[in-house]
């Protein structure tokens, strides 16, 4: 895995998370590893169902059990394994040192309480802060996240605010605890394009001002390119590729990453020259294939000799360093568009 220094804030090692279903155990996350250093913005990208959100929820121990279960691995926060903590110990880290904002702010805010009351609850629980001191701190934080007329916003109910305003409220709620790590799980999914750009810029600005680390989860490679320092590409519960952002876009090694980049909409798409699509479907995670999970859909595999294709289908590739600080889980990684054999 890539580390920015020898003492990362967060280190996830060989994480495995399963969900019991009628068909059997579904392995949503299978052997995921990565590090987050102080002040770093790490992006986790992949299509729906690849395990991005489950990975994030595992970090703060919010996987519902049952049906979910963390089946293996370690989640080290400043060297302490979060998976070994009791439920009574978790609040000292979850919501305070590590905060999270979710995809849909409307479902995260209580509709029967004002925004101010919900924000005050954070300060009561974390800092035993009440009254005018709490109100002033909340007002300052609302201004910090770009909300005008904070006094009025505090007296508003969630349904009286726009989607962009509610997401800013959720960011403010996270910032009140002064976290060292902010996990943003697709924070712009329910917003229109203009508001998406504003929220992403806000996260970047706040990261620079506070120095906190950020994990940004998204399915949008454009968001990754504009926001992150390092990116983890996930596919079918596994890490396909991991690299610094400029290296990934300049020369991706995994065929899945290359396919994602080719799928980004470009100007000039026509019926004669349509958008690039990835053929096939994601394999079952209840009975995953024995080899590479992307093999059936891989354009690169189809170009290989039969004996090399057999390796793709029968042996699961390990995540290994192809270049300095650039990892890929591929038996035959791409190099400048060509195959290394």
DALIN-V718747 format. One record per helix or strand. SS is the DSSP state (2 for helix, 1 for strand). FROM is the first residue (numbers start at 1). LEN is the number of residues. Records with the same first field share a line. If there is no record, write none. Layout:
SS=FROM-LEN / FROM-LEN
//
This chain:
1=10-12 / 24-13 / 41-5 / 68-10 / 80-2 / 94-1 / 98-4 / 114-1 / 157-1 / 181-5 / 213-6 / 230-6 / 238-7 / 320-4 / 326-3 / 334-2 / 338-2
2=52-8 / 82-3 / 87-4 / 105-4 / 115-13 / 131-14 / 150-5 / 158-3 / 163-13 / 193-18 / 221-7 / 245-6 / 255-8 / 295-3 / 301-3 / 306-9
//
